[in-house]
Amino acid sequence: MDNQQRDEILWKIAKKRAAFKQSCVVYFFINAFLTGVWFFSMGPWGYFWPKWPMLGLAFGLAIQYFDAYESNKVFSAEDEYNKLKGKSTY
């Protein structure tokens, strides 16, 4: 791999990680909003319905985290090549 290809790969990874961080902020504000709607409409003793959208959004956020931070390690062609050569990076 030459430097230009590595830079393109690193740029894609950087964009995915920045998007994940942005999604975390959006996740926080959406959950705060839904919790506020729940609190002011039902009070603290009503059924806590915001847990369902929170769980769904958390699942999507977990998938995005895996794609941004872990997928390049799990699906690395270089690691597989090194394993085949007997030079495992683990």
C-alpha positions as CSV (number, residue, x, y, z in Angstrom):
1,M,0.0,0.0,0.0
2,D,1.4,3.4,-0.9
3,N,1.0,6.5,1.3
4,Q,-1.8,8.0,-0.7
5,Q,-4.0,4.8,-0.3
6,R,-3.1,4.8,3.5
7,D,-4.1,8.5,3.7
8,E,-7.4,7.8,2.0
9,I,-8.1,4.9,4.4
10,L,-7.2,7.0,7.4
11,W,-9.4,9.9,6.1
12,K,-12.4,7.5,5.9
13,I,-11.7,6.2,9.4
14,A,-11.4,9.8,10.7
15,K,-14.7,10.7,9.1
16,K,-16.4,7.7,10.6
17,R,-15.1,8.5,14.1
18,A,-16.1,12.2,13.8
19,A,-19.6,11.1,12.7
20,F,-19.8,8.8,15.7
21,K,-19.0,11.6,18.1
22,Q,-21.6,13.8,16.5
23,S,-24.1,11.0,16.8
24,C,-23.3,10.7,20.6
25,V,-24.2,14.3,21.1
26,V,-27.4,13.9,19.1
27,Y,-28.3,10.8,21.1
28,F,-27.9,12.7,24.3
29,F,-30.1,15.6,23.2
30,I,-32.8,13.4,21.7
31,N,-32.9,11.3,24.9
32,A,-33.0,14.4,27.1
33,F,-35.9,15.8,25.0
34,L,-37.9,12.5,25.2
35,T,-37.3,12.3,28.9
36,G,-38.5,15.9,29.3
37,V,-41.7,15.1,27.3
38,W,-42.3,12.1,29.5
39,F,-41.7,13.9,32.7
40,F,-43.9,16.9,31.9
41,S,-46.7,14.9,30.4
42,M,-46.9,11.9,32.8
43,G,-44.8,12.9,35.8
44,P,-42.1,10.8,37.5
45,W,-44.7,8.1,38.4
46,G,-45.9,7.3,34.9
47,Y,-44.7,4.5,32.6
48,F,-41.2,5.4,31.4
49,W,-41.9,4.9,27.7
50,P,-38.7,6.8,26.5
51,K,-36.7,3.7,27.3
52,W,-37.8,2.0,24.0
53,P,-36.5,4.7,21.7
54,M,-33.4,5.0,23.9
55,L,-32.7,1.3,23.5
56,G,-33.2,1.5,19.7
57,L,-31.0,4.5,19.3
58,A,-28.4,2.9,21.6
59,F,-28.4,-0.2,19.3
60,G,-27.8,2.0,16.3
61,L,-25.0,3.9,18.2
62,A,-23.3,0.6,19.1
63,I,-23.3,-0.5,15.5
64,Q,-21.9,2.9,14.5
65,Y,-19.2,2.6,17.2
66,F,-18.2,-0.8,15.9
67,D,-17.9,0.4,12.4
68,A,-15.9,3.5,13.4
69,Y,-13.5,2.0,16.0
70,E,-13.4,-1.8,15.7
71,S,-14.2,-2.8,12.1
72,N,-10.8,-1.8,10.8
73,K,-9.2,-4.2,13.4
74,V,-11.5,-7.1,12.9
75,F,-11.6,-7.0,9.1
76,S,-8.0,-6.0,8.5
77,A,-6.4,-7.6,5.4
78,E,-3.0,-6.7,6.7
79,D,-3.6,-8.7,9.9
80,E,-4.8,-11.7,8.0
81,Y,-1.8,-11.5,5.7
82,N,0.6,-11.3,8.7
83,K,-1.2,-14.3,10.3
84,L,-0.7,-16.3,7.2
85,K,3.0,-15.4,7.1
86,G,3.3,-16.4,10.8
87,K,3.7,-12.8,12.1
88,S,0.6,-12.3,14.1
89,T,0.1,-8.7,15.3
90,Y,-1.8,-9.9,18.4
